[in-house]
Amino acid sequence: MRRHVLPQLPSPSSPLWRSRQQIRDELYRFLVPRSSVVPELWAWVGAYDHVALCQLWGSMVDLPTVLPRYTNELRQHWDAHGRPELPPVPPDAHDALADARHNLAKFEAIEASRRSTPRL
C-alpha cells in the first residue's frame, strides 16, 4: 500500500478529498444511475474490496438493497476458463481507474476465449 497506493493520492489539503459520506453517495450514483440498473461487481481478488465497500454503509446488512452482497471473482473466472492469455499490466497500474479498465480488458479477454473454445 505504501509503495503503490499512497503515491497515487492527492495531498491531504487537496479539494479532491471526499468524506466517507461523499464517497458513498457518489459511488451509489455511479453504480445505480437509474432505478432500472442492477449493478454487478467484478474484481481481481476482490474479497477485501467488498468488505471496504460494505463499510461505507456500516456493515453488509446496511448496504442498499439494490447493491450486490458479493463481488464476482475475476481471478476465479479466468482460472475456470482455462487461464487464457491476458492483456499486459498497464504502466499506470495501481491507479484505481487504470486497474478498473485493466480488469474490464481481462474480463473481455476471458469471455472472447470462452466463446471461441468449443464446449465438450
C-alpha atoms as an extended CHARMM CRD file, in Angstrom:
* protein
*
       120  EXT
         1         1  MET       CA              0.0000000000        0.0000000000        0.0000000000  PROA      1               0.0000000000
         2         2  ARG       CA              2.7360000000        2.4040000000        0.9340000000  PROA      2               0.0000000000
         3         3  ARG       CA              4.5370000000        1.7930000000       -2.3660000000  PROA      3               0.0000000000
         4         4  HSD       CA              1.5680000000        1.5410000000       -4.7740000000  PROA      4               0.0000000000
         5         5  VAL       CA             -1.4470000000        3.3420000000       -3.3240000000  PROA      5               0.0000000000
         6         6  LEU       CA             -0.2430000000        6.2610000000       -1.2170000000  PROA      6               0.0000000000
         7         7  PRO       CA              1.7530000000        7.8770000000       -4.0590000000  PROA      7               0.0000000000
         8         8  GLN       CA             -1.4730000000        7.9340000000       -6.1340000000  PROA      8               0.0000000000
         9         9  LEU       CA             -3.3500000000       10.0080000000       -3.5530000000  PROA      9               0.0000000000
        10        10  PRO       CA             -3.5580000000       13.7920000000       -3.6740000000  PROA      10              0.0000000000
        11        11  SER       CA             -2.1870000000       15.9520000000       -0.8840000000  PROA      11              0.0000000000
        12        12  PRO       CA             -4.4410000000       15.9280000000        2.2190000000  PROA      12              0.0000000000
        13        13  SER       CA             -5.0880000000       19.6370000000        1.6150000000  PROA      13              0.0000000000
        14        14  SER       CA             -6.4450000000       18.9550000000       -1.8930000000  PROA      14              0.0000000000
        15        15  PRO       CA            -10.1230000000       19.6670000000       -2.6260000000  PROA      15              0.0000000000
        16        16  LEU       CA            -10.2050000000       16.2430000000       -4.3060000000  PROA      16              0.0000000000
        17        17  TRP       CA            -10.5190000000       14.5480000000       -0.8990000000  PROA      17              0.0000000000
        18        18  ARG       CA            -14.0250000000       13.3030000000       -0.0930000000  PROA      18              0.0000000000
        19        19  SER       CA            -15.7150000000       12.3770000000        3.1630000000  PROA      19              0.0000000000
        20        20  ARG       CA            -16.9110000000        8.7940000000        3.6090000000  PROA      20              0.0000000000
        21        21  GLN       CA            -20.4740000000       10.0370000000        3.0570000000  PROA      21              0.0000000000
        22        22  GLN       CA            -19.4950000000       11.8110000000       -0.1850000000  PROA      22              0.0000000000
        23        23  ILE       CA            -17.6750000000        8.6950000000       -1.4180000000  PROA      23              0.0000000000
        24        24  ARG       CA            -20.6530000000        6.5180000000       -0.5180000000  PROA      24              0.0000000000
        25        25  ASP       CA            -23.1840000000        8.8340000000       -2.2010000000  PROA      25              0.0000000000
        26        26  GLU       CA            -21.1190000000        9.3310000000       -5.3580000000  PROA      26              0.0000000000
        27        27  LEU       CA            -20.3640000000        5.6210000000       -5.6200000000  PROA      27              0.0000000000
        28        28  TYR       CA            -24.0580000000        4.7770000000       -5.2630000000  PROA      28              0.0000000000
        29        29  ARG       CA            -24.9800000000        7.2470000000       -8.0320000000  PROA      29              0.0000000000
        30        30  PHE       CA            -22.2710000000        5.7240000000      -10.2250000000  PROA      30              0.0000000000
        31        31  LEU       CA            -23.3650000000        2.1210000000       -9.5920000000  PROA      31              0.0000000000
        32        32  VAL       CA            -27.1020000000        2.8610000000       -9.8080000000  PROA      32              0.0000000000
        33        33  PRO       CA            -27.5310000000        5.7700000000      -12.2610000000  PROA      33              0.0000000000
        34        34  ARG       CA            -31.1750000000        4.7670000000      -12.8820000000  PROA      34              0.0000000000
        35        35  SER       CA            -33.6280000000        2.7160000000      -10.8350000000  PROA      35              0.0000000000
        36        36  SER       CA            -33.7010000000        0.0780000000      -13.5920000000  PROA      36              0.0000000000
        37        37  VAL       CA            -29.9680000000       -0.6460000000      -13.2040000000  PROA      37              0.0000000000
        38        38  VAL       CA            -28.9810000000       -3.7120000000      -11.1940000000  PROA      38              0.0000000000
        39        39  PRO       CA            -25.2210000000       -3.4380000000      -10.6340000000  PROA      39              0.0000000000
        40        40  GLU       CA            -22.8450000000       -6.3630000000      -10.9570000000  PROA      40              0.0000000000
        41        41  LEU       CA            -19.4540000000       -6.1260000000       -9.2790000000  PROA      41              0.0000000000
        42        42  TRP       CA            -16.2670000000       -7.8100000000      -10.5160000000  PROA      42              0.0000000000
        43        43  ALA       CA            -12.7390000000       -7.6520000000       -9.1250000000  PROA      43              0.0000000000
        44        44  TRP       CA             -9.4420000000       -9.4960000000       -9.4250000000  PROA      44              0.0000000000
        45        45  VAL       CA             -9.0900000000      -10.9800000000       -5.9270000000  PROA      45              0.0000000000
        46        46  GLY       CA            -11.6240000000       -8.5380000000       -4.5100000000  PROA      46              0.0000000000
        47        47  ALA       CA            -12.8730000000      -10.0430000000       -1.2500000000  PROA      47              0.0000000000
        48        48  TYR       CA            -11.4240000000       -7.2700000000        0.8780000000  PROA      48              0.0000000000
        49        49  ASP       CA            -12.5920000000       -4.6570000000       -1.6210000000  PROA      49              0.0000000000
        50        50  HSD       CA            -16.1460000000       -5.8350000000       -0.9910000000  PROA      50              0.0000000000
        51        51  VAL       CA            -15.6400000000       -5.5570000000        2.7640000000  PROA      51              0.0000000000
        52        52  ALA       CA            -14.4140000000       -1.9730000000        2.2920000000  PROA      52              0.0000000000
        53        53  LEU       CA            -17.4240000000       -1.2270000000        0.0850000000  PROA      53              0.0000000000
        54        54  CYS       CA            -19.8020000000       -2.5170000000        2.7630000000  PROA      54              0.0000000000
        55        55  GLN       CA            -18.0520000000       -0.4510000000        5.4140000000  PROA      55              0.0000000000
        56        56  LEU       CA            -19.0310000000        2.7330000000        3.5740000000  PROA      56              0.0000000000
        57        57  TRP       CA            -22.5950000000        1.9800000000        4.7330000000  PROA      57              0.0000000000
        58        58  GLY       CA            -21.6730000000        0.3690000000        8.0590000000  PROA      58              0.0000000000
        59        59  SER       CA            -21.9440000000       -3.3820000000        7.5520000000  PROA      59              0.0000000000
        60        60  MET       CA            -23.1810000000       -5.6880000000        4.8170000000  PROA      60              0.0000000000
        61        61  VAL       CA            -26.7170000000       -5.6340000000        6.2090000000  PROA      61              0.0000000000
        62        62  ASP       CA            -26.6900000000       -1.8340000000        5.8780000000  PROA      62              0.0000000000
        63        63  LEU       CA            -25.9760000000       -1.8930000000        2.1280000000  PROA      63              0.0000000000
        64        64  PRO       CA            -28.8140000000       -0.5270000000       -0.0060000000  PROA      64              0.0000000000
        65        65  THR       CA            -30.8590000000       -3.4920000000       -1.2340000000  PROA      65              0.0000000000
        66        66  VAL       CA            -30.0220000000       -2.8370000000       -4.8920000000  PROA      66              0.0000000000
        67        67  LEU       CA            -26.2880000000       -3.3660000000       -4.2580000000  PROA      67              0.0000000000
        68        68  PRO       CA            -24.9870000000       -6.9350000000       -4.5350000000  PROA      68              0.0000000000
        69        69  ARG       CA            -23.9270000000       -8.7990000000       -1.4270000000  PROA      69              0.0000000000
        70        70  TYR       CA            -20.8550000000      -10.1940000000       -3.1690000000  PROA      70              0.0000000000
        71        71  THR       CA            -18.2780000000       -9.2740000000       -5.7930000000  PROA      71              0.0000000000
        72        72  ASN       CA            -17.7640000000      -11.7010000000       -8.6620000000  PROA      72              0.0000000000
        73        73  GLU       CA            -14.2270000000      -13.0450000000       -8.6600000000  PROA      73              0.0000000000
        74        74  LEU       CA            -12.4630000000      -12.3310000000      -11.9410000000  PROA      74              0.0000000000
        75        75  ARG       CA             -9.4120000000      -14.3860000000      -10.9500000000  PROA      75              0.0000000000
        76        76  GLN       CA            -11.6040000000      -17.4890000000      -10.4700000000  PROA      76              0.0000000000
        77        77  HSD       CA            -13.4330000000      -16.7760000000      -13.7450000000  PROA      77              0.0000000000
        78        78  TRP       CA            -10.0480000000      -16.7270000000      -15.5200000000  PROA      78              0.0000000000
        79        79  ASP       CA             -8.9860000000      -19.9690000000      -13.8340000000  PROA      79              0.0000000000
        80        80  ALA       CA            -12.3110000000      -21.7050000000      -14.5970000000  PROA      80              0.0000000000
        81        81  HSD       CA            -11.9920000000      -20.8880000000      -18.2980000000  PROA      81              0.0000000000
        82        82  GLY       CA             -8.5080000000      -22.2620000000      -18.8760000000  PROA      82              0.0000000000
        83        83  ARG       CA             -6.3660000000      -19.2830000000      -17.9340000000  PROA      83              0.0000000000
        84        84  PRO       CA             -6.3410000000      -17.6410000000      -21.3620000000  PROA      84              0.0000000000
        85        85  GLU       CA             -3.7380000000      -15.0280000000      -22.1450000000  PROA      85              0.0000000000
        86        86  LEU       CA             -4.4960000000      -11.7000000000      -20.5260000000  PROA      86              0.0000000000
        87        87  PRO       CA             -3.5810000000       -8.1930000000      -21.5980000000  PROA      87              0.0000000000
        88        88  PRO       CA             -0.3290000000       -6.8660000000      -20.1300000000  PROA      88              0.0000000000
        89        89  VAL       CA             -0.3810000000       -4.8430000000      -16.9330000000  PROA      89              0.0000000000
        90        90  PRO       CA             -0.6000000000       -1.1600000000      -17.8770000000  PROA      90              0.0000000000
        91        91  PRO       CA              2.1470000000        1.2560000000      -16.8850000000  PROA      91              0.0000000000
        92        92  ASP       CA             -0.2860000000        3.1410000000      -14.6270000000  PROA      92              0.0000000000
        93        93  ALA       CA             -1.2060000000        0.0340000000      -12.6100000000  PROA      93              0.0000000000
        94        94  HSD       CA             -2.3940000000        0.6610000000       -9.0450000000  PROA      94              0.0000000000
        95        95  ASP       CA             -4.3270000000        3.7140000000      -10.1550000000  PROA      95              0.0000000000
        96        96  ALA       CA             -7.9640000000        2.7910000000       -9.3830000000  PROA      96              0.0000000000
        97        97  LEU       CA             -9.3560000000        3.8330000000      -12.7660000000  PROA      97              0.0000000000
        98        98  ALA       CA             -6.4720000000        2.2030000000      -14.6680000000  PROA      98              0.0000000000
        99        99  ASP       CA             -6.9650000000       -1.0060000000      -12.6790000000  PROA      99              0.0000000000
       100       100  ALA       CA            -10.7100000000       -0.9610000000      -13.4090000000  PROA      100             0.0000000000
       101       101  ARG       CA            -10.0230000000       -0.5680000000      -17.1380000000  PROA      101             0.0000000000
       102       102  HSD       CA             -7.4620000000       -3.3610000000      -16.9860000000  PROA      102             0.0000000000
       103       103  ASN       CA             -9.9460000000       -5.6390000000      -15.2130000000  PROA      103             0.0000000000
       104       104  LEU       CA            -12.5030000000       -4.9250000000      -17.9410000000  PROA      104             0.0000000000
       105       105  ALA       CA             -9.8850000000       -5.8160000000      -20.5720000000  PROA      105             0.0000000000
       106       106  LYS       CA             -9.1310000000       -9.0450000000      -18.6710000000  PROA      106             0.0000000000
       107       107  PHE       CA            -12.8500000000       -9.8930000000      -18.4910000000  PROA      107             0.0000000000
       108       108  GLU       CA            -13.2400000000       -9.2550000000      -22.2260000000  PROA      108             0.0000000000
       109       109  ALA       CA            -10.2000000000      -11.4580000000      -22.9970000000  PROA      109             0.0000000000
       110       110  ILE       CA            -11.5860000000      -14.2910000000      -20.8600000000  PROA      110             0.0000000000
       111       111  GLU       CA            -15.0150000000      -14.0050000000      -22.4880000000  PROA      111             0.0000000000
       112       112  ALA       CA            -13.5420000000      -13.9230000000      -26.0140000000  PROA      112             0.0000000000
       113       113  SER       CA            -11.5480000000      -17.0490000000      -25.2450000000  PROA      113             0.0000000000
       114       114  ARG       CA            -14.5400000000      -18.7390000000      -23.6370000000  PROA      114             0.0000000000
       115       115  ARG       CA            -16.7570000000      -18.0320000000      -26.6640000000  PROA      115             0.0000000000
       116       116  SER       CA            -14.1360000000      -19.3400000000      -29.0980000000  PROA      116             0.0000000000
       117       117  THR       CA            -13.3680000000      -22.5390000000      -27.1680000000  PROA      117             0.0000000000
       118       118  PRO       CA            -15.5660000000      -25.4850000000      -28.1640000000  PROA      118             0.0000000000
       119       119  ARG       CA            -17.5710000000      -26.9650000000      -25.3060000000  PROA      119             0.0000000000
       120       120  LEU       CA            -17.0760000000      -30.6360000000      -24.5790000000  PROA      120             0.0000000000
